[in-house]
């Protein structure tokens, strides 16, 4: 028997996807938009972007949203976003370089400067997707990847961390443990835990992520079994200089 997700978070996400499709219906790339036919694709494919509401094959969809050199990236993104959003939520279309690249495409499109109904629809889609992923035991896109996407798209992790912080939920705490475990290596070396694409101040974002983990991981994971070493690594994120690397729990990975 198929498991049907009819949770309030899933229903909200479905509504957001439907609304995004309605608001962006009829969007096209600019009539004078051009692309390199030897690196991107041919005139026939470009013509499809100038026709509204025509389904794109997955390869053309990927080449379109990843291309960094459209003259009007916002118009192109509006054209493909309803299909791209559904593909991403369904777990397809993730680039080899990670979900942050998707967020960078959003940022290049300057979606927050679109007409108010369009910008509001994109914002609600991102927030609905994030809220659903946090409470989904097996989200199609891992929470750590989606947080990178949302941070790149909005230029800040703050709103997304605030939602996570407000959840008293065992599933959300499991995602927290996984994310902290994946990110502690880079954060302990004072690096952003993904390849930054469009962030103006990567150091500020890294600092905010590390400080948030230091504040919230211990309280959320202390009662869970098997996290003793992870809790020490997170504690180290709150230290600097010799206090960090001379701590008995500093990982000896440089020898």
Secondary structure as GFF3:
##gff-version 3
##sequence-region A 1 255
A	DSSP	alpha_helix	8	23	.	.	.	ID=ss1
A	DSSP	alpha_helix	43	49	.	.	.	ID=ss2
A	DSSP	alpha_helix	58	66	.	.	.	ID=ss3
A	DSSP	alpha_helix	73	89	.	.	.	ID=ss4
A	DSSP	alpha_helix	100	108	.	.	.	ID=ss5
A	DSSP	three_ten_helix	111	113	.	.	.	ID=ss6
A	DSSP	alpha_helix	116	135	.	.	.	ID=ss7
A	DSSP	alpha_helix	143	154	.	.	.	ID=ss8
A	DSSP	alpha_helix	158	165	.	.	.	ID=ss9
A	DSSP	alpha_helix	170	188	.	.	.	ID=ss10
A	DSSP	alpha_helix	202	221	.	.	.	ID=ss11
A	DSSP	alpha_helix	228	237	.	.	.	ID=ss12
A	DSSP	alpha_helix	241	245	.	.	.	ID=ss13
###
